[in-house]
Amino acid sequence: MTGFDIEQTLLKYGDIIHLQRPASKYVKATAEQRASQFMPFDALTGYSDAIDEVDRVTDEAPDFDENSLQYQEINEKIAILKNIIDQTPEVTLRIFRPDREKAGGEYLNVTGHLRRIDETNRIFSFTDTKDIRFESVVKITIGRC
């Protein structure tokens, strides 16, 4: 017969069956500490960062020359801004910021009150000390957008 036989068990373990379980000399780990032993780890340091960088999407740089309509619109807005610069107009510049890691970059909107237009160094200066180079501007909006 298979199964549990109480008499056999008492014969085998009768001398220790009533003893207390010995106390461990180690502090019992919390469930969180025990679970952390089985957490995944990064076997190749930096590999997941490299994969994330490859997957990261960048925008293409603007491609317009001095004869393009977009370039002419920017120059017209600069002329308007030069006439009202003493009013520190609120301006939103749509700029392209090149990516440091790979080809392309991102488009950002920079809004602030324009303090100065430096045509020699080709820089827009804002009252909050931001400086934006002419070359990075792809669109100018005067006032709130």
MARROPA-727460 format. One record per residue (C-alpha): x, y, z. Coordinates in steps of 0.1 Angstrom, whole numbers, padded with zeros to 4 digits, always signed. Layout:
BEGIN
XYZ ...
//
This chain:
BEGIN
+0000+0000+0000 +0013+0034-0009 +0008+0066+0011 +0013+0078+0045 +0019+0053+0073 +0019+0069+0108 +0035+0040+0125 +0065+0039+0102 +0069+0077+0106 +0068+0075+0144 +0094+0047+0143 +0117+0067+0121 +0113+0102+0136 +0098+0096+0170 +0129+0109+0188 +0128+0143+0171 +0091+0148+0162 +0083+0168+0193 +0113+0191+0192 +0111+0228+0183 +0125+0239+0150 +0159+0256+0155 +0160+0294+0152 +0180+0308+0124 +0210+0330+0133 +0201+0353+0103 +0175+0380+0102 +0146+0370+0081 +0145+0389+0048 +0114+0408+0038 +0094+0396+0008 +0108+0425-0012 +0144+0416-0004 +0138+0380-0014 +0121+0390-0046 +0150+0413-0056 +0172+0382-0060 +0151+0372-0090 +0148+0406-0107 +0162+0409-0142 +0196+0425-0145 +0215+0442-0174 +0240+0416-0184 +0256+0440-0210 +0261+0473-0193 +0248+0501-0215 +0233+0479-0241 +0197+0489-0233 +0207+0525-0234 +0223+0520-0269 +0191+0503-0281 +0170+0532-0268 +0193+0557-0286 +0189+0539-0319 +0151+0538-0314 +0149+0575-0305 +0133+0595-0334 +0147+0628-0345 +0133+0653-0370 +0151+0663-0401 +0169+0697-0402 +0151+0724-0422 +0162+0728-0457 +0155+0762-0471 +0177+0787-0489 +0178+0825-0492 +0153+0824-0521 +0127+0803-0503 +0093+0817-0492 +0100+0807-0456 +0133+0826-0455 +0116+0857-0469 +0089+0855-0443 +0115+0853-0415 +0132+0884-0429 +0099+0903-0431 +0092+0895-0395 +0127+0906-0384 +0121+0940-0402 +0088+0943-0383 +0104+0934-0350 +0132+0960-0356 +0105+0987-0358 +0088+0977-0325 +0119+0965-0305 +0116+0994-0280 +0082+0979-0269 +0099+0945-0260 +0073+0926-0280 +0063+0891-0271 +0077+0867-0297 +0076+0830-0303 +0105+0816-0323 +0101+0781-0337 +0137+0768-0337 +0155+0737-0348 +0180+0723-0323 +0204+0697-0338 +0209+0664-0319 +0243+0659-0304 +0242+0621-0308 +0229+0615-0343 +0216+0631-0375 +0186+0654-0372 +0173+0671-0341 +0141+0686-0326 +0119+0716-0332 +0112+0737-0301 +0091+0768-0295 +0108+0796-0275 +0085+0823-0263 +0096+0855-0245 +0099+0893-0247 +0125+0903-0273 +0150+0927-0259 +0174+0931-0288 +0182+0920-0324 +0219+0917-0330 +0223+0917-0367 +0261+0916-0366 +0263+0884-0345 +0229+0873-0359 +0213+0867-0325 +0179+0874-0309 +0182+0884-0273 +0153+0880-0249 +0147+0898-0216 +0151+0865-0196 +0187+0863-0210 +0179+0836-0237 +0199+0841-0269 +0188+0824-0301 +0209+0824-0333 +0192+0834-0365 +0203+0802-0382 +0182+0780-0359 +0150+0800-0365 +0124+0784-0389 +0094+0805-0380 +0086+0838-0361 +0053+0846-0345 +0048+0881-0331 +0025+0882-0301 +0008+0853-0285 +0005+0822-0307 
//
